[in-house]
Amino acid sequence: MDSVPVNGVLRSRLIETTIMALEYDGGVVIGADSRTTTGAYIANRVTDKLTPIHDRIFCCRSGSAADTQAIADVVTYQLGFHSIELDEPPLVETAANLFRASCYRYREELTAGILVAGWDRRKGGQVYCVPIGGMLVRQPVSVGGSGSSYIYGFMDSNYKPNMTKDQCLELTAAAVSLAMERDGSSGGVVRLASISKDGVERRVILGNQLPKYSTH
Amino acid sequence: MALSNVLHAPAAGFNFDHAARNAELEGLFDAQIPKPVKTGTTIAGVVFKDGVVLGADTRATSSEVVADKMCAKIHYIAPNIYCCGAGTAADTEKTTELLSSNLTIFSLNSGRNPRVVMAVNILQEMLYRYHGQIGASLILGGVDCAGNHLYTVGPYGSVNTMPYLAMGSGDLAALGILEDGYKPDLELDKAKELVRAAIHAGVMNDLASGNNIDICVLTREGVHHIRPYQVSQYKDKRKTKYKYGAGTTAVLTEKVVPVKLEVVEETVQRMDTA
């Protein structure tokens, strides 16, 4: 985010990152790296970019740390209020639309690329992509962040519909590791979560446990 | 009353006009646009077994001159919450004062001690609203009913929580010590020594950090603000006293002119104290 430097040191913190979400029959799997940078300095090497919005709805954040935290807080409030009014768990599509509403209205001021993923009773596991600019589109698989460029080919060739939850977790871990290997702005640990009717399971894969890929 | 307010009252909220104007002018001048003073700092915090230890250096610089050798960078927020501030000195001072006032009012209204997350949320909301124009990088530490907490809030309003943190111009030096020496559930002495060593690394390796080291220990039992914890070994002794004794300046003449005041009007207002 290019901003007016108020004093020589101030720079916004960015989550230039690798984030990913995919649907399987019965839920979704989401994954992210854990690096937040301020210029060339890693401000947080264990960031949690998988943010809960509701019981069965998460978002993956990329872009400006401050902007995405603020938007996620706003949407959490709006969705929580909506859910209480309806007296039933909210739909993933509703959450995605709330994100899109904020991201599109304030598109000039914000730098936020968000993946909304979750499970609801009506449509099961869903992934919605809300990139910079405020588009909204549902996709079975979506990657985001600066590291995503390196894994489009991997995703296109390795994702198959109707995979099991464990296959999805393995695929996500592999993809994020590959992106972290190539993208300087991604790194740290791999955070994974799977969301289904039964709840949320979170997992961390530490640096030394990452799948190893080496060309030489 | 400032004359500029006579014609119209200033609008509420923050005014970004000058920031926009400065951005436009940046390319046009040959001379350097004056920058606001950057105050170098090393601040750090560590969560240990029984609470949180915060540390800071005590140097405030104005370009190349040390403006204050015993500056207090660990600010009181609440009886159980303290905050280290790096960045523009005025911004950190006023932001923490504002936060402290708000939390005091909350405490009085609710009868509870404030929680650290509440302080963090208030700071985050405020700093995000001003979009980085308030140059405050803060490390908040505190102990409340939910445990021991350490957070950092950046100038743009991003929040991170970690068991150990360092901010300021000396943060890289301090973080090296913290990354090497931190273990979960440290004892109090080890934690104090770790923070002291981290700030010391900043003092030694960053020109804008220096002088003494302050430490603040927060636990369930209370707060121990040790100021200074370590005194700078480079303190110089003054060679002589620079105070002028009485009689240095000779008095040549003395003239006393009494100012006559008359009582023009006298009113008595009864105060009802019943």
Chai-1 contact restraints between the chains, C-beta under 6 A:
chainA,res_idxA,chainB,res_idxB,connection_type,confidence,min_distance_angstrom,max_distance_angstrom,comment,restraint_id
A,V4,B,A19,contact,1.0,0.0,6.0,A-B,restraint_1
A,V4,B,A23,contact,1.0,0.0,6.0,A-B,restraint_2
A,V6,B,G135,contact,1.0,0.0,6.0,A-B,restraint_3
A,N7,B,K35,contact,1.0,0.0,6.0,A-B,restraint_4
A,N7,B,P36,contact,1.0,0.0,6.0,A-B,restraint_5
A,N7,B,K38,contact,1.0,0.0,6.0,A-B,restraint_6
A,N7,B,G135,contact,1.0,0.0,6.0,A-B,restraint_7
A,G8,B,K38,contact,1.0,0.0,6.0,A-B,restraint_8
A,V9,B,K38,contact,1.0,0.0,6.0,A-B,restraint_9
A,L10,B,G135,contact,1.0,0.0,6.0,A-B,restraint_10
A,L10,B,P155,contact,1.0,0.0,6.0,A-B,restraint_11
A,S12,B,Y156,contact,1.0,0.0,6.0,A-B,restraint_12
A,R13,B,G154,contact,1.0,0.0,6.0,A-B,restraint_13
A,R13,B,S158,contact,1.0,0.0,6.0,A-B,restraint_14
A,N44,B,N160,contact,1.0,0.0,6.0,A-B,restraint_15
A,A65,B,S158,contact,1.0,0.0,6.0,A-B,restraint_16
A,A66,B,Y128,contact,1.0,0.0,6.0,A-B,restraint_17
A,A66,B,Y156,contact,1.0,0.0,6.0,A-B,restraint_18
A,A66,B,G157,contact,1.0,0.0,6.0,A-B,restraint_19
A,A66,B,S158,contact,1.0,0.0,6.0,A-B,restraint_20
A,Q69,B,S158,contact,1.0,0.0,6.0,A-B,restraint_21
A,A70,B,Y128,contact,1.0,0.0,6.0,A-B,restraint_22
